[in-house]
Amino acid sequence: MNNRPLQSTNLDEENCLSDEMAEVLRQKTDRERLQIGFEMWRAANCMIQATVKQEHPEWSAEEIQREVARRLSHGSV
């Protein structure tokens, strides 16, 4: 796999990735970076699902999953 470098970043209002973390990620392979991203998505999915279940205990599993998808997609689903 290609181990392309990530673009240089600065920590500011628009970008939450510090230069130090960008350097750590530059050392990772594409596969490792993809795995990190997937694990972050999975963690977000679990946290949102738990939040929705707590907010709406009366909802069915399908309604919960629909709301989780909506929140993860910023309303585009």
C-alpha positions in Angstrom: 0.0 0.0 0.0 1.0 3.6 -0.6 2.1 5.4 2.6 1.3 8.9 1.4 2.1 11.7 3.8 -0.8 13.7 5.3 -1.0 17.4 4.7 0.5 19.6 7.3 -2.0 20.9 9.8 -2.3 23.6 12.5 -4.5 23.4 15.5 -7.2 26.1 15.1 -10.9 26.6 15.1 -11.5 24.7 11.9 -9.0 21.9 12.3 -8.9 19.7 15.4 -5.8 17.8 14.4 -2.6 18.9 16.0 0.7 18.9 14.2 1.9 16.2 16.6 -1.0 13.9 15.9 -0.6 14.5 12.2 3.0 13.4 12.5 1.9 10.2 14.3 -0.6 9.5 11.5 2.0 10.1 8.8 3.9 7.2 10.2 0.9 4.9 9.8 0.2 2.9 6.7 -3.0 3.6 4.7 -4.4 0.4 6.2 -3.6 1.5 9.7 -5.2 4.9 9.2 -8.3 3.3 7.7 -8.6 1.0 10.7 -8.2 3.9 13.1 -11.0 5.8 11.2 -13.3 2.7 11.2 -12.8 2.2 15.0 -13.6 5.9 15.6 -16.8 5.6 13.5 -17.7 2.4 15.4 -17.2 4.1 18.7 -19.3 7.1 17.6 -22.0 4.8 16.4 -22.1 3.0 19.8 -22.2 6.3 21.8 -24.9 7.8 19.7 -27.0 4.6 19.9 -26.7 4.6 23.7 -27.7 8.3 23.8 -30.7 7.8 21.5 -31.9 4.7 23.5 -31.7 6.8 26.7 -33.5 9.8 25.2 -36.2 7.6 23.6 -36.7 4.4 25.5 -40.1 3.8 23.8 -38.5 3.7 20.3 -38.1 0.4 18.4 -34.7 -0.8 17.3 -35.5 0.3 13.8 -36.4 3.8 14.9 -33.2 4.0 17.0 -31.0 2.9 14.1 -32.7 5.4 11.8 -31.9 8.2 14.2 -28.3 7.0 14.6 -27.9 7.0 10.9 -29.4 10.5 10.6 -27.1 11.9 13.3 -24.0 10.2 11.8 -24.8 11.5 8.4 -25.6 15.1 9.7 -29.2 14.7 8.6 -28.6 13.6 5.0 -30.3 10.2 5.6 
